[in-house]
Amino acid sequence: MYQVLSTKLYIGASATQYSQAVSMEGGNAAFVETTVYAGVVQGYLEQSNDLENWTSVSANANTGGTITGPTYTFWPLAATVPTPEKNISAAYVRVKWVATNATILACGINISKL
């Protein structure tokens, strides 16, 4: 299931922004696509079972890495190859964005059963 998280999201310098929660709906893998029109941002994939207590999905908390615009990318990144984050056992996921400077981006997430 693919869901658009944002189309033209503005994040101010040194600010943090969260996407809405996305239900895993029986899936166990998430794949995020991002278009950064301008700026520098770091992406994090988080999980929760109760929509209040959020934790990083993987040991590498910065699953999206640093993304400098303009660019289009998929993540999480495994070395240099984008791969889905697997074995997610939580009911919900969300994307956390931390901007280094003012950033404008678009983002979508694909949830699947692998």
N, CA and C atoms as a LAMMPS dump frame, in Angstrom:
ITEM: TIMESTEP
0
ITEM: NUMBER OF ATOMS
342
ITEM: BOX BOUNDS ff ff ff
-5.0000000000000000e+02 5.0000000000000000e+02
-5.0000000000000000e+02 5.0000000000000000e+02
-5.0000000000000000e+02 5.0000000000000000e+02
ITEM: ATOMS id mol type element x y z
1 1 1 N 0.84 -1.165 0
2 1 2 C 0 0 0
3 1 3 C 0.89 1.235 0
4 2 1 N 0.66 2.127 -0.942
5 2 2 C 1.421 3.363 -1.032
6 2 3 C 0.6 4.504 -0.455
7 3 1 N 1.256 5.381 0.311
8 3 2 C 0.574 6.541 0.872
9 3 3 C 1.457 7.77 0.738
10 4 1 N 0.878 8.873 0.265
11 4 2 C 1.584 10.14 0.177
12 4 3 C 1.611 10.763 1.57
13 5 1 N 2.793 11.132 2.04
14 5 2 C 2.928 11.762 3.359
15 5 3 C 2.975 13.274 3.258
16 6 1 N 3.557 13.792 2.183
17 6 2 C 3.593 15.239 1.973
18 6 3 C 3.874 15.519 0.502
19 7 1 N 3.415 16.688 0.041
20 7 2 C 3.678 17.064 -1.349
21 7 3 C 4.587 18.291 -1.44
22 8 1 N 4.398 19.259 -0.572
23 8 2 C 5.249 20.456 -0.533
24 8 3 C 5.403 20.886 0.919
25 9 1 N 6.102 20.075 1.681
26 9 2 C 6.284 20.328 3.109
27 9 3 C 7.452 21.276 3.325
28 10 1 N 7.206 22.363 4.052
29 10 2 C 8.269 23.299 4.42
30 10 3 C 8.688 23.01 5.855
31 11 1 N 9.996 22.867 6.08
32 11 2 C 10.559 22.682 7.416
33 11 3 C 11.586 23.778 7.618
34 12 1 N 11.422 24.579 8.656
35 12 2 C 12.351 25.672 8.932
36 12 3 C 13.72 25.175 9.363
37 13 1 N 14.697 26.058 9.333
38 13 2 C 16.065 25.721 9.734
39 13 3 C 16.093 25.201 11.161
40 14 1 N 16.822 24.126 11.382
41 14 2 C 16.999 23.483 12.689
42 14 3 C 15.679 23.043 13.315
43 15 1 N 14.67 22.764 12.486
44 15 2 C 13.365 22.346 12.983
45 15 3 C 13.155 20.853 12.755
46 16 1 N 12.204 20.277 13.501
47 16 2 C 11.828 18.873 13.375
48 16 3 C 10.36 18.794 12.995
49 17 1 N 10.045 17.905 12.073
50 17 2 C 8.668 17.717 11.609
51 17 3 C 8.385 16.224 11.538
52 18 1 N 7.154 15.819 11.867
53 18 2 C 6.744 14.415 11.825
54 18 3 C 5.622 14.236 10.816
55 19 1 N 5.617 13.094 10.122
56 19 2 C 4.502 12.766 9.238
57 19 3 C 3.355 12.214 10.077
58 20 1 N 2.206 12.06 9.454
59 20 2 C 1.12 11.375 10.148
60 20 3 C 1.503 9.901 10.29
61 21 1 N 0.878 9.22 11.226
62 21 2 C 1.137 7.798 11.409
63 21 3 C 0.518 7.014 10.26
64 22 1 N 1.209 5.959 9.849
65 22 2 C 0.733 5.094 8.772
66 22 3 C 0.569 3.695 9.355
67 23 1 N -0.614 3.119 9.171
68 23 2 C -0.873 1.769 9.669
69 23 3 C -0.101 0.748 8.842
70 24 1 N 0.492 -0.209 9.52
71 24 2 C 1.209 -1.265 8.809
72 24 3 C 0.237 -2.257 8.169
73 25 1 N -0.999 -2.323 8.619
74 25 2 C -2.056 -3.153 8.042
75 25 3 C -1.584 -4.547 7.642
76 26 1 N -0.933 -5.237 8.549
77 26 2 C -0.463 -6.586 8.274
78 26 3 C 0.862 -6.648 7.54
79 27 1 N 1.404 -5.511 7.141
80 27 2 C 2.697 -5.492 6.471
81 27 3 C 3.832 -5.578 7.48
82 28 1 N 5.025 -5.866 6.998
83 28 2 C 6.19 -5.927 7.877
84 28 3 C 7.404 -5.196 7.288
85 29 1 N 7.187 -4.436 6.207
86 29 2 C 8.291 -3.719 5.563
87 29 3 C 7.824 -2.341 5.113
88 30 1 N 8.733 -1.379 5.166
89 30 2 C 8.426 -0.013 4.749
90 30 3 C 9.548 0.505 3.86
91 31 1 N 9.163 1.237 2.831
92 31 2 C 10.101 1.805 1.872
93 31 3 C 9.684 3.249 1.654
94 32 1 N 10.569 4.195 1.9
95 32 2 C 10.242 5.616 1.838
96 32 3 C 10.891 6.239 0.604
97 33 1 N 10.126 7.074 -0.115
98 33 2 C 10.69 7.841 -1.219
99 33 3 C 10.6 9.312 -0.871
100 34 1 N 11.633 10.06 -1.252
101 34 2 C 11.706 11.464 -0.876
102 34 3 C 12.231 12.306 -2.025
103 35 1 N 11.585 13.437 -2.236
104 35 2 C 12.087 14.448 -3.157
105 35 3 C 12.366 15.696 -2.33
106 36 1 N 13.619 16.099 -2.258
107 36 2 C 13.982 17.337 -1.575
108 36 3 C 14.188 18.388 -2.659
109 37 1 N 13.305 19.376 -2.675
110 37 2 C 13.382 20.434 -3.68
111 37 3 C 14.511 21.41 -3.368
112 38 1 N 14.66 21.728 -2.087
113 38 2 C 15.717 22.64 -1.648
114 38 3 C 15.99 22.379 -0.179
115 39 1 N 17.237 22.524 0.239
116 39 2 C 17.584 22.374 1.647
117 39 3 C 18.347 21.097 1.948
118 40 1 N 18.577 20.88 3.247
119 40 2 C 19.279 19.705 3.749
120 40 3 C 18.479 19.152 4.916
121 41 1 N 18.203 17.85 4.876
122 41 2 C 17.352 17.236 5.892
123 41 3 C 17.828 15.821 6.184
124 42 1 N 17.557 15.336 7.383
125 42 2 C 17.829 13.946 7.745
126 42 3 C 16.502 13.253 7.996
127 43 1 N 16.362 12.027 7.492
128 43 2 C 15.124 11.282 7.648
129 43 3 C 15.277 10.122 8.61
130 44 1 N 14.257 9.912 9.436
131 44 2 C 14.239 8.833 10.413
132 44 3 C 12.923 8.078 10.279
133 45 1 N 12.96 6.76 10.282
134 45 2 C 11.753 5.946 10.266
135 45 3 C 11.504 5.474 11.689
136 46 1 N 10.312 5.781 12.222
137 46 2 C 9.972 5.43 13.602
138 46 3 C 8.764 4.505 13.627
139 47 1 N 8.626 3.737 14.718
140 47 2 C 7.523 2.788 14.872
141 47 3 C 6.861 2.935 16.236
142 48 1 N 5.588 2.513 16.297
143 48 2 C 4.826 2.593 17.543
144 48 3 C 3.674 1.596 17.508
145 49 1 N 3.266 1.142 18.683
146 49 2 C 2.072 0.306 18.786
147 49 3 C 0.891 1.077 19.354
148 50 1 N 1.15 2.224 20.002
149 50 2 C 0.083 2.965 20.675
150 50 3 C -0.063 4.413 20.205
151 51 1 N 0.67 4.809 19.181
152 51 2 C 0.644 6.164 18.621
153 51 3 C 1.15 7.235 19.584
154 52 1 N 1.767 6.835 20.686
155 52 2 C 2.318 7.803 21.63
156 52 3 C 3.792 7.588 21.91
157 53 1 N 4.222 6.346 21.978
158 53 2 C 5.609 6.015 22.28
159 53 3 C 6.293 5.563 20.993
160 54 1 N 7.149 6.426 20.45
161 54 2 C 7.797 6.172 19.175
162 54 3 C 9.264 5.83 19.377
163 55 1 N 9.758 4.829 18.641
164 55 2 C 11.16 4.435 18.68
165 55 3 C 11.664 4.264 17.251
166 56 1 N 12.972 4.33 17.102
167 56 2 C 13.573 4.124 15.794
168 56 3 C 13.321 2.691 15.34
169 57 1 N 13.091 2.502 14.05
170 57 2 C 12.833 1.172 13.501
171 57 3 C 14.095 0.314 13.518
172 58 1 N 15.247 0.912 13.247
173 58 2 C 16.482 0.126 13.154
174 58 3 C 17.545 0.648 14.108
175 59 1 N 18.589 -0.141 14.256
176 59 2 C 19.696 0.265 15.117
177 59 3 C 20.345 1.534 14.578
178 60 1 N 20.339 1.679 13.256
179 60 2 C 20.836 2.899 12.629
180 60 3 C 19.675 3.885 12.596
181 61 1 N 19.559 4.71 13.625
182 61 2 C 18.402 5.593 13.78
183 61 3 C 18.199 6.511 12.59
184 62 1 N 19.284 6.927 11.952
185 62 2 C 19.19 7.841 10.821
186 62 3 C 19.034 7.028 9.54
187 63 1 N 17.871 6.397 9.37
188 63 2 C 17.665 5.473 8.269
189 63 3 C 17.637 6.132 6.903
190 64 1 N 17.329 7.415 6.861
191 64 2 C 17.293 8.099 5.572
192 64 3 C 18.599 8.759 5.203
193 65 1 N 19.488 8.897 6.175
194 65 2 C 20.73 9.592 5.907
195 65 3 C 20.495 11.081 5.729
196 66 1 N 21.53 11.787 5.387
197 66 2 C 21.42 13.213 5.111
198 66 3 C 21.101 13.379 3.636
199 67 1 N 20.011 14.097 3.35
200 67 2 C 19.556 14.287 1.978
201 67 3 C 19.675 15.768 1.638
202 68 1 N 20.448 16.078 0.608
203 68 2 C 20.657 17.455 0.176
204 68 3 C 19.945 17.664 -1.157
205 69 1 N 19.11 18.699 -1.21
206 69 2 C 18.338 18.963 -2.421
207 69 3 C 19.07 19.858 -3.395
208 70 1 N 18.686 19.855 -4.645
209 70 2 C 17.559 19.084 -5.16
210 70 3 C 17.952 17.637 -5.459
211 71 1 N 17.119 16.702 -5.003
212 71 2 C 17.383 15.286 -5.237
213 71 3 C 16.124 14.461 -5.021
214 72 1 N 16.132 13.267 -5.603
215 72 2 C 15.076 12.279 -5.418
216 72 3 C 15.75 11.014 -4.941
217 73 1 N 15.272 10.414 -3.852
218 73 2 C 15.932 9.241 -3.305
219 73 3 C 14.938 8.293 -2.654
220 74 1 N 15.342 7.037 -2.537
221 74 2 C 14.615 6.023 -1.785
222 74 3 C 15.417 5.691 -0.542
223 75 1 N 14.78 5.29 0.521
224 75 2 C 15.48 4.83 1.717
225 75 3 C 14.549 3.96 2.537
226 76 1 N 14.995 3.173 3.484
227 76 2 C 16.322 3.123 4.08
228 76 3 C 17.4 2.684 3.096
229 77 1 N 18.604 3.085 3.393
230 77 2 C 19.743 2.756 2.547
231 77 3 C 20.575 1.661 3.193
232 78 1 N 20.897 0.642 2.442
233 78 2 C 21.82 -0.394 2.888
234 78 3 C 23.062 -0.221 2.031
235 79 1 N 24.115 0.313 2.621
236 79 2 C 25.323 0.687 1.869
237 79 3 C 24.909 1.689 0.803
238 80 1 N 24.965 1.328 -0.466
239 80 2 C 24.575 2.27 -1.514
240 80 3 C 23.302 1.822 -2.233
241 81 1 N 22.68 0.744 -1.773
242 81 2 C 21.49 0.211 -2.436
243 81 3 C 20.261 0.42 -1.554
244 82 1 N 19.21 1.093 -2.057
245 82 2 C 17.996 1.252 -1.264
246 82 3 C 17.287 -0.086 -1.085
247 83 1 N 16.942 -0.416 0.14
248 83 2 C 16.203 -1.641 0.443
249 83 3 C 15.104 -1.319 1.444
250 84 1 N 14.007 -2.067 1.442
251 84 2 C 12.969 -1.807 2.43
252 84 3 C 13.464 -2.129 3.838
253 85 1 N 12.948 -1.403 4.816
254 85 2 C 13.217 -1.731 6.216
255 85 3 C 12.294 -2.882 6.554
256 86 1 N 12.864 -4.059 6.855
257 86 2 C 12.078 -5.281 7.055
258 86 3 C 11.883 -5.582 8.535
259 87 1 N 11.013 -6.548 8.793
260 87 2 C 10.759 -7.077 10.134
261 87 3 C 10.229 -6.016 11.099
262 88 1 N 9.39 -5.147 10.61
263 88 2 C 8.734 -4.17 11.475
264 88 3 C 7.546 -4.87 12.117
265 89 1 N 7.544 -4.949 13.426
266 89 2 C 6.47 -5.667 14.111
267 89 3 C 5.466 -4.732 14.77
268 90 1 N 5.666 -3.436 14.663
269 90 2 C 4.757 -2.463 15.269
270 90 3 C 3.529 -2.256 14.38
271 91 1 N 2.503 -1.651 14.955
272 91 2 C 1.259 -1.408 14.231
273 91 3 C 1.326 -0.174 13.343
274 92 1 N 2.219 0.791 13.676
275 92 2 C 2.281 2.052 12.944
276 92 3 C 3.732 2.467 12.708
277 93 1 N 3.939 3.226 11.64
278 93 2 C 5.233 3.856 11.382
279 93 3 C 4.982 5.317 11.029
280 94 1 N 6.021 6.121 11.128
281 94 2 C 5.978 7.518 10.704
282 94 3 C 7.385 7.936 10.307
283 95 1 N 7.473 9.067 9.618
284 95 2 C 8.765 9.616 9.229
285 95 3 C 9.022 10.867 10.062
286 96 1 N 10.21 10.96 10.604
287 96 2 C 10.652 12.143 11.353
288 96 3 C 11.685 12.853 10.494
289 97 1 N 11.504 14.16 10.306
290 97 2 C 12.435 14.966 9.534
291 97 3 C 13.128 15.965 10.444
292 98 1 N 14.445 16.066 10.326
293 98 2 C 15.216 17.071 11.057
294 98 3 C 15.981 17.878 10.02
295 99 1 N 15.608 19.143 9.875
296 99 2 C 16.201 19.998 8.85
297 99 3 C 17.441 20.708 9.375
298 100 1 N 18.493 20.726 8.569
299 100 2 C 19.7 21.484 8.891
300 100 3 C 19.475 22.952 8.555
301 101 1 N 18.909 23.2 7.377
302 101 2 C 18.506 24.555 6.989
303 101 3 C 17.108 24.469 6.394
304 102 1 N 16.521 25.589 6.04
305 102 2 C 15.155 25.587 5.514
306 102 3 C 15.04 24.603 4.349
307 103 1 N 14.018 23.74 4.401
308 103 2 C 13.876 22.645 3.442
309 103 3 C 12.44 22.561 2.93
310 104 1 N 12.301 22.224 1.66
311 104 2 C 11.001 21.927 1.068
312 104 3 C 11.105 20.531 0.469
313 105 1 N 10.153 19.65 0.823
314 105 2 C 10.242 18.274 0.357
315 105 3 C 8.882 17.654 0.103
316 106 1 N 8.902 16.538 -0.605
317 106 2 C 7.74 15.678 -0.819
318 106 3 C 8.149 14.28 -0.374
319 107 1 N 7.175 13.515 0.122
320 107 2 C 7.522 12.203 0.667
321 107 3 C 6.344 11.244 0.533
322 108 1 N 6.648 9.989 0.277
323 108 2 C 5.65 8.926 0.238
324 108 3 C 6.23 7.664 0.862
325 109 1 N 5.353 6.753 1.292
326 109 2 C 5.807 5.52 1.927
327 109 3 C 5.035 4.349 1.348
328 110 1 N 5.721 3.237 1.154
329 110 2 C 5.113 2.024 0.655
330 110 3 C 5.218 0.952 1.734
331 111 1 N 4.086 0.407 2.15
332 111 2 C 4.041 -0.642 3.17
333 111 3 C 3.742 -1.954 2.452
334 112 1 N 4.491 -3.007 2.777
335 112 2 C 4.256 -4.308 2.125
336 112 3 C 4.594 -5.45 3.059
337 113 1 N 4.194 -6.636 2.661
338 113 2 C 4.494 -7.873 3.391
339 113 3 C 5.594 -8.595 2.646
340 114 1 N 6.757 -8.759 3.303
341 114 2 C 7.891 -9.449 2.676
342 114 3 C 8.211 -10.714 3.439
